[in-house]
């Protein structure tokens, strides 16, 4: 047995459908045990940096990952990537779906599929200062659909708990401190 395998759990790339939940459960339980040993060590700061040169395309990097965000020609961009709003909604979709699936796997509930749909309403006039409304979304709806043979009451209770632990759902739902900082330097 190679060092990445423990206690009858296959590495993610080798796990089949039934084994995949066992792999998820095992991985999550290992993280939980490490955190229990030192809860304060679980606090972290993650930094992403976005940069725009000519045009509107923003190139963002965080660690080894990069993403390009842009607007379409109607807003003056070149469609080099999806808009910032796409990434915000994608973050909520992914975080909620993954959080629900992780908790289900940890608790032994079999979910064949978790689908999250995020709908966001805006007053686009506010984006240009043409409305007294806020440019922030006026309402966001998060719909969660689960394919499972588990009892509906257990699924609902699990989803409620998962949402209370979900960072990007909570960031969307709850007000938080946001502190802007500006530095200005002369050009070359």
C-alpha positions, 0 to 999 in steps of 0.5 A: 500500500502506498503512503497516500492510502490509509484504512481502505480509502482510495486516493481521489483519482482512483475512488469509484462512486461509492468509494468517493464519499468514503474518500471525502469523509476520510479527508474531512475527518482528518482536517477536523482532527487537525483543527481540534488539536489547535483551533487557533491555527485554523485562522487564515488570511488568503490574498488574491491580487488583481491587476488591469493594464490597458483595457478592462481585463483584470488578471487575478492571481491567488497562489498558483491559480489565475483567472481573467475577468472582463466585460463584453464590448458593450461595456468597453471590454474584450470578453477575455473572461467572464465578468466579476459577477460571474465569479461571485455567483460561481463562488456561491454556487461552488461553495454551497454545493461543495459544503452540502456534499462534504457534510453529507459524505461526512454524515453518511448520506448518499447524494447523487447530485447537488445542484445550486442555482444563484439568481441575482437582481440588480439596478444597473442604473446605480452602477453608473450613478444614475439611480439613488439605489445601491449598486449592490444586488437588490436580492439574491436567491440560492436554490439547492436541488438534491438527488437522493433517496435519503429522507427529506427531513434529514436532507433539509436539516443537513442543508440548514447546518451546511449553510450555517458553516458555508463561508461564501453563502454567509459572506453573501448573507451577512454584513461584514467589515470591508476596509478599503486601502488606497496607495498612489504612485507616480508612473514610470 
